[in-house]
């Protein structure tokens, strides 16, 4: 059966199938490029900083800084902590307020987990990053979990979890 597009098209299709395909090069230049960028240790993450008139706010997803399962600061967050410590050392007036907001289940322990997160972030900044030029005030805040999606709508988006660390301080 012949294709109405002409003999050139038929030869191209025949070259991509059958015995001619076995003789074709193993890779095509289009498919040789990686589909994703490789994640390396040199990948630089910027700390999300918002400046107001006399206040600086840093808001980061708590799961990036703190492991709620282990109750420890994540080693992979050292670059973010270093940036925060540099900002605090250079621009902060006391006190620096650290809030950890969490809606982690079960609700009975949410407040304790949030307080442990805030205390761990403050302790890391003082002990490991040596941000000792200011006083820290830490607070854990239990946030109610998000409302469940509408059961009548099978395509309703799942509401996002609310786990944030907020570092707020006044400018010098």
Protein Blocks (a to p, Z undefined) as FASTA:
>chain_A
ZZfkbjklmmmmmmmgcjllmmpcfbdfklmpcfbdcddfklccdddddddfkbccdddd
fklmpcfknopacfklmmmmmmmmmmmmmmpccddddddddfbdcfklmmmmmmmmmmmm
mmmmmmmnopakbccddddddddddddddfklmkbccdddddddddddddZZ
